[in-house]
Amino acid sequence: MENRSSAPVMSLGDWIITMIVLAIPIVGFIMLFVWGFSSSANPNKANFCKAALIFYLIGLVLFFLFGGMAMITAMNSMPTSGM
């Protein structure tokens, strides 16, 4: 395993290609895992991908939390049938 402190700096072109790949639906999400947990990936890219995955997880939790609250509120405000 290479020394992480001597990892090469990613160039602007490397970051642009990375961002383009991550913008592709499904493929970008899969690449976050591949680059984030690969031992051969640049540590800068790996850390970025891990941070992005954490943000996605936080967003997913908030989505279900607030979406669940909205669903419960909507169901409670629905009129019940008297039949």
C-alpha positions in Angstrom: 0.0 0.0 0.0 1.4 3.4 -1.0 2.1 6.1 1.5 -1.0 8.3 1.6 0.9 11.4 2.3 2.8 11.1 -1.0 -0.3 10.6 -3.1 -0.2 12.6 -6.4 -2.4 15.7 -6.5 -5.4 15.3 -8.8 -5.3 17.7 -11.7 -8.1 19.9 -12.8 -8.7 17.5 -15.7 -8.9 14.6 -13.4 -11.6 16.4 -11.3 -13.6 17.4 -14.4 -13.6 13.8 -15.6 -14.6 12.6 -12.1 -17.5 15.0 -11.9 -18.7 14.1 -15.4 -18.7 10.4 -14.5 -20.5 11.1 -11.2 -23.2 13.1 -13.1 -24.3 10.0 -15.0 -27.3 8.5 -13.2 -26.8 5.0 -11.6 -23.2 4.8 -13.0 -22.1 7.8 -10.9 -23.6 6.3 -7.8 -21.9 2.9 -8.4 -18.6 4.8 -9.1 -18.9 6.5 -5.7 -18.6 3.0 -4.1 -15.9 1.8 -6.5 -13.6 4.9 -6.0 -14.5 5.4 -2.4 -13.5 1.9 -1.2 -10.8 1.0 -3.8 -7.3 0.7 -2.4 -5.9 1.7 -5.7 -7.9 5.0 -6.1 -6.3 8.3 -5.3 -6.9 9.1 -1.6 -8.2 12.5 -2.5 -10.9 11.0 -4.8 -11.6 8.2 -2.3 -12.2 10.8 0.5 -14.4 12.9 -1.8 -16.5 9.8 -2.7 -16.9 8.7 0.9 -18.0 12.3 1.9 -20.5 12.3 -1.0 -21.9 8.9 0.1 -22.3 10.3 3.6 -24.3 13.3 2.2 -26.4 11.0 0.2 -27.2 8.9 3.3 -28.1 12.0 5.3 -30.3 13.1 2.5 -32.0 9.7 2.3 -32.7 9.7 6.0 -34.1 13.2 5.9 -36.2 12.3 2.9 -37.8 9.3 4.6 -38.1 11.2 7.9 -39.9 14.2 6.4 -41.7 12.2 3.7 -42.9 9.8 6.4 -44.2 12.7 8.5 -46.0 14.1 5.4 -47.5 10.8 4.6 -48.8 10.3 8.2 -50.2 13.9 8.2 -51.9 13.3 4.9 -53.4 10.0 6.0 -54.7 11.5 9.2 -56.4 14.4 7.4 -58.2 12.2 4.9 -62.0 12.0 5.5 -63.3 8.6 6.6 -66.1 7.0 4.8 -69.3 6.5 6.7 -70.4 3.4 4.8 
